[in-house]
Amino acid sequence: MSSDTMLFDVTWNDGGQRREERLVARVAPLGDDVPVFRAYELDKQFEAIRLVGQASKVPVPQVRWYEGDASLLGGTFL
């Protein structure tokens, strides 16, 4: 109930070259779920993970983007 995790593959064309990647999305829970946190601030989680990875040798996943538009996957996501 703290978040949903989605595993997916993406394929796109990058300047005529086919690119593929396996990605993971962390999606904020729906508004009617029982919240684990008072406020679910994925934007701050994204920034914390990014900064730790940038400023230290602590192993963290590479974060690519934060999306604040909940209409795309049912919740904000990173």
C-alpha positions as YAML, in Angstrom:
chain: A
units: angstrom
residues:
- id: 1
  name: MET
  ca: [0.00, 0.00, 0.00]
- id: 2
  name: SER
  ca: [3.00, 2.32, 0.08]
- id: 3
  name: SER
  ca: [3.41, 2.17, -3.72]
- id: 4
  name: ASP
  ca: [2.88, -0.04, -6.74]
- id: 5
  name: THR
  ca: [5.86, -1.36, -8.67]
- id: 6
  name: MET
  ca: [5.51, -1.89, -12.41]
- id: 7
  name: LEU
  ca: [8.10, -3.75, -14.50]
- id: 8
  name: PHE
  ca: [8.01, -3.05, -18.23]
- id: 9
  name: ASP
  ca: [9.99, -3.07, -21.45]
- id: 10
  name: VAL
  ca: [10.23, -0.03, -23.72]
- id: 11
  name: THR
  ca: [11.31, 0.15, -27.34]
- id: 12
  name: TRP
  ca: [11.85, 3.34, -29.28]
- id: 13
  name: ASN
  ca: [13.61, 4.72, -32.31]
- id: 14
  name: ASP
  ca: [16.52, 7.05, -31.50]
- id: 15
  name: GLY
  ca: [17.81, 8.72, -34.65]
- id: 16
  name: GLY
  ca: [17.15, 5.64, -36.76]
- id: 17
  name: GLN
  ca: [18.57, 3.24, -34.17]
- id: 18
  name: ARG
  ca: [16.25, 0.86, -32.33]
- id: 19
  name: ARG
  ca: [16.64, 1.11, -28.55]
- id: 20
  name: GLU
  ca: [15.23, -1.22, -25.91]
- id: 21
  name: GLU
  ca: [15.30, -1.07, -22.16]
- id: 22
  name: ARG
  ca: [13.79, -2.83, -19.17]
- id: 23
  name: LEU
  ca: [12.51, -0.34, -16.61]
- id: 24
  name: VAL
  ca: [10.76, -0.18, -13.25]
- id: 25
  name: ALA
  ca: [8.18, 2.42, -12.22]
- id: 26
  name: ARG
  ca: [7.23, 3.26, -8.65]
- id: 27
  name: VAL
  ca: [3.64, 4.53, -8.71]
- id: 28
  name: ALA
  ca: [2.00, 6.37, -5.82]
- id: 29
  name: PRO
  ca: [-1.02, 4.58, -4.34]
- id: 30
  name: LEU
  ca: [-4.54, 5.53, -5.33]
- id: 31
  name: GLY
  ca: [-6.24, 8.22, -3.27]
- id: 32
  name: ASP
  ca: [-8.76, 5.81, -1.77]
- id: 33
  name: ASP
  ca: [-6.09, 3.32, -0.58]
- id: 34
  name: VAL
  ca: [-5.18, 3.30, 3.10]
- id: 35
  name: PRO
  ca: [-2.10, 5.54, 3.13]
- id: 36
  name: VAL
  ca: [1.15, 4.46, 4.71]
- id: 37
  name: PHE
  ca: [2.49, 8.02, 4.61]
- id: 38
  name: ARG
  ca: [0.60, 11.22, 5.38]
- id: 39
  name: ALA
  ca: [1.81, 12.69, 2.08]
- id: 40
  name: TYR
  ca: [3.22, 10.59, -0.73]
- id: 41
  name: GLU
  ca: [5.88, 12.84, -2.23]
- id: 42
  name: LEU
  ca: [7.50, 10.87, -5.03]
- id: 43
  name: ASP
  ca: [9.15, 14.03, -6.34]
- id: 44
  name: LYS
  ca: [11.17, 14.23, -3.12]
- id: 45
  name: GLN
  ca: [11.96, 10.51, -3.24]
- id: 46
  name: PHE
  ca: [13.19, 10.96, -6.81]
- id: 47
  name: GLU
  ca: [15.44, 13.86, -5.83]
- id: 48
  name: ALA
  ca: [16.84, 12.03, -2.79]
- id: 49
  name: ILE
  ca: [17.72, 8.93, -4.83]
- id: 50
  name: ARG
  ca: [19.25, 11.08, -7.58]
- id: 51
  name: LEU
  ca: [21.37, 13.11, -5.14]
- id: 52
  name: VAL
  ca: [22.63, 10.08, -3.21]
- id: 53
  name: GLY
  ca: [23.66, 8.43, -6.48]
- id: 54
  name: GLN
  ca: [25.34, 11.59, -7.69]
- id: 55
  name: ALA
  ca: [27.17, 12.52, -4.49]
- id: 56
  name: SER
  ca: [28.24, 9.15, -3.09]
- id: 57
  name: LYS
  ca: [29.22, 5.59, -3.88]
- id: 58
  name: VAL
  ca: [26.10, 4.22, -2.21]
- id: 59
  name: PRO
  ca: [24.42, 1.88, -4.70]
- id: 60
  name: VAL
  ca: [21.04, 3.31, -5.73]
- id: 61
  name: PRO
  ca: [18.93, 2.67, -8.81]
- id: 62
  name: GLN
  ca: [19.35, 5.10, -11.69]
- id: 63
  name: VAL
  ca: [16.30, 7.35, -11.67]
- id: 64
  name: ARG
  ca: [15.33, 8.79, -15.02]
- id: 65
  name: TRP
  ca: [12.32, 11.01, -14.43]
- id: 66
  name: TYR
  ca: [9.52, 11.95, -12.13]
- id: 67
  name: GLU
  ca: [6.01, 12.34, -13.56]
- id: 68
  name: GLY
  ca: [3.55, 14.41, -11.57]
- id: 69
  name: ASP
  ca: [0.58, 13.76, -13.89]
- id: 70
  name: ALA
  ca: [-1.39, 11.05, -12.07]
- id: 71
  name: SER
  ca: [-3.72, 10.53, -15.03]
- id: 72
  name: LEU
  ca: [-1.10, 8.57, -16.98]
- id: 73
  name: LEU
  ca: [-0.74, 5.55, -14.64]
- id: 74
  name: GLY
  ca: [-3.29, 6.29, -11.93]
- id: 75
  name: GLY
  ca: [-0.79, 8.02, -9.66]
- id: 76
  name: THR
  ca: [2.36, 10.11, -9.83]
- id: 77
  name: PHE
  ca: [5.40, 7.98, -10.60]
- id: 78
  name: LEU
  ca: [9.15, 7.76, -10.95]
...
